[in-house]
Amino acid sequence: MGKAKKKVFSAVKAVKSNARERVGTPPSERVLPDPKQKRINQPKYKETLANLMNKTGEEA
């Protein structure tokens, strides 16, 4: 077996581990809804009054 590689000191890792000891681990990642997908699901134009009146007449 070869020699084990020396661990290089990293200030970032040291600070993060210190913070985890004091505060605790951060909460798990939340998935945010995609704004583009929301925009795709909505109609591009509002319905006109004539279309709304015709639609309500057909359903009733």
C-alpha positions as CSV (number, residue, x, y, z in Angstrom):
1,M,0.0,0.0,0.0
2,G,1.1,3.5,-0.8
3,K,1.3,6.5,1.6
4,A,-2.0,8.1,2.6
5,K,-2.5,11.6,1.1
6,K,-2.1,14.5,3.5
7,K,-5.2,16.5,4.2
8,V,-4.9,20.1,3.2
9,F,-6.4,22.6,5.6
10,S,-9.4,24.4,4.2
11,A,-10.7,27.4,6.0
12,V,-14.2,27.1,4.4
13,K,-14.6,23.5,5.6
14,A,-13.4,24.5,9.1
15,V,-15.9,27.4,9.4
16,K,-18.8,25.3,8.1
17,S,-18.0,22.4,10.5
18,N,-17.8,24.9,13.4
19,A,-21.2,26.4,12.4
20,R,-22.8,23.0,12.2
21,E,-21.6,22.2,15.7
22,R,-23.0,25.4,17.1
23,V,-26.3,25.8,15.2
24,G,-27.0,22.4,13.8
25,T,-27.3,21.1,10.3
26,P,-29.3,23.3,7.9
27,P,-32.8,22.2,6.8
28,S,-33.1,20.1,3.7
29,E,-33.5,21.8,0.3
30,R,-37.0,22.9,-0.7
31,V,-38.0,22.5,-4.3
32,L,-39.4,25.8,-5.7
33,P,-42.1,25.7,-8.4
34,D,-40.8,26.7,-11.8
35,P,-42.3,30.1,-12.8
36,K,-42.0,29.2,-16.6
37,Q,-44.2,26.1,-16.1
38,K,-46.8,28.2,-14.2
39,R,-46.9,30.7,-17.1
40,I,-47.4,27.9,-19.7
41,N,-50.4,26.5,-17.9
42,Q,-52.2,29.9,-17.9
43,P,-54.1,31.1,-21.0
44,K,-52.2,33.6,-23.1
45,Y,-55.2,36.0,-23.5
46,K,-58.2,36.7,-21.2
47,E,-61.5,35.5,-22.6
48,T,-63.7,38.2,-24.2
49,L,-67.2,39.0,-22.8
50,A,-68.8,37.5,-25.9
51,N,-66.9,34.2,-25.4
52,L,-67.9,34.1,-21.8
53,M,-71.6,34.7,-22.5
54,N,-71.6,32.0,-25.2
55,K,-69.9,29.6,-23.0
56,T,-72.3,30.1,-20.1
57,G,-75.3,29.8,-22.4
58,E,-74.0,26.4,-23.7
59,E,-73.4,24.9,-20.3
60,A,-76.7,26.0,-18.7
